[in-house]
Amino acid sequence: MLLNSPVQGTSANITKKALCLLHEILKDTGIRIVACIHDEIILEAPIGESEVAAKILHDFMVEAGQCYLKKIPVEVDVSEADNWSEK
């Protein structure tokens, strides 16, 4: 339990940092942050902009991770779906 605490805490910090970065970059777009569940961020994008939203999410999650993990490679999985049940 003691060893897991830094892992969960760092994950939470990375997610919060990514949310802050995303808030700034998305404010003038049609892409919206609709949910944050544990270490997942769910975006909603207009039709035809899902690939742009996925790229932005990926890049800013990696950037947020690198702020905390420095020398450790950051891997991020992003998926696109028409609705949450397809995730």
N, C-alpha and C positions, 0 to 999 in steps of 0.2 A: 504494500500500500504506500509506503514511504517513497519508493522509487517511482511510482506511477504519478505522484503529485506534480513533479516538475514537467512531465510529459503533457499532462492534461492542462496545466497552467500555461505552458508555452503555446499549446494549440489554441487556447482561448485568447491569448494575447495576439497571436497571428491573425485570428479571425477578426478581432476588434480593430486591429491596424488596417486590415483589408477593407473593412466596412468604412472606416474613415477615408481611406484613399478613394474608394468607389464613390462615396457620397459626393466628393468634389468633382470627379470626372464625369459623373452621370447627370449632374443637376441640369444641364442644358440639352439633354437628349431625351428621347422617348423611352429609354430603358429605365426600369425602376427596380429597386430592391424591394422584394415582397416578403421575404422571410429569411431568418437566420436560425438554423436548427443545429445545435452542437457546433460542429466545425464546417457546416454547409451554409452557403449563401445562395439563395434562390433569386434569380432575376426574372423579370418579365420584359419582353421586348416586342416592339411592333413586328408585324409580319415582314419577313425579308431582312430583318436586322439581327436574327438569332446568332449568326456566325460572328458578327461584330461584338455582340454582347458576350459570347463565349470567349473570344480572344481577350477582351478587356478584363473579364473576370479572371481568366487564367493568369494573365500578365501581372495583375495587381495582387493576386494571392501569392504568386511567386515572390514579388517584390516585398510583400509583408513578411513572408517567411524568411527571406534573406536578411531582414532587419534583425531577426532574433537568432537565426541559426548560423550566420556568418559563413563558415567553411563547409557546412553540410549541404549537399544538393537538395533542393526543394522540388518535390514532385507534386503536381496538382492534377486531379481528374476533373474534367468538365464534361457534362453531357447535355444534350439538347432534346427537348420533347415538346409536343403540342400541348400537353397537360401533365399535371403531377402524377397521374396514375401510370404514365408511360416511362417515368424516370427509371 
